[in-house]
Amino acid sequence: MNPENKIERLLAMMLLQDLKEVSQTKKAEILNTVGFSNPEIADLLGTTPGVIAQQLYAGRSGTKSKAPGKSRKLPRAAKK
């Protein structure tokens, strides 16, 4: 790791420390805004790039991401 990468990583860790009460999704959005890639964000947050991609997509589209493996109940059609 070159010195520039170490400085970037240190600054990112300092930012995350200040945001420890903030959701992982919001942290991912902030790191993405300042130029970190999905794999870099995933490494910093201890998750996978796929999870980060899903969170960023949900944030952009205004939908909430659901937990993996959880199904959402759909409303039943009204009986006549």
N, C-alpha and C positions, 0 to 999 in steps of 0.2 A: 504494500500500500504506500503510495507516494505521500509526501507531506501535505499536499493540497487536499487529498481525500481524507486524511486524518483530521484536518481542520474542519472540513465540511461535516464529518461525522460527529466531531466534538460539539460543533454549533447545533447540529440537529438534536443531539442528546440533551443539551442545555435547554433548547426549545421545548422538547418533550417533558422535561422536568417541570417547566413552568406550566405545562398543560396537563399535569397528571390528573386533574379532576374533569378533564374534557373527554368526551367519548372517542373511541378508536376511529370512528368514521370521520369526526371533525379533525382529528390529528392527521389522518390520511389526506383529507382535503387541503389542509394547511401545507403539509409537506409536498403535495403535488403542485400546489400553487407556486412554491418557491423553486420548483424544478426537479424534484426527486422523481425517479422512475418507480413504477409499481414494484419491481423486485427490490429496489433500495428501501422503499417504504416498508415493504413486508419484512425485510431483514431488521429494520429499526423497531418495528412493532411486534415482532415475534409471531408472524403469521405467514400466509402464502400470498403470492402475487395475485392469484385468482380471487381471494377474499377481498383484497384491496381493490381490484378492478370492479368487483360487484358493488362494493361500498361507494366508490367514486361514481359509478354509473347511476346508482340509486340516488346519490346526492344531486347529480346533474338533472335527472329526470323528475326529481321531486317525490319519488316513491321511497318507502322505507324498505330496507332489505330485511328479509326474514331469515331466521336461523336455518342452517342446512338441515334437511330432513323433516322439517316441520311443514305440515300442509295447512293451508288456509281454508277454513270452512266457508263454503259458498251458501248464500241464502237459498232456502228451499222455495220452490214455486208455491204460490198460494193455492190451496185446495178450493174447488168450487162446490 
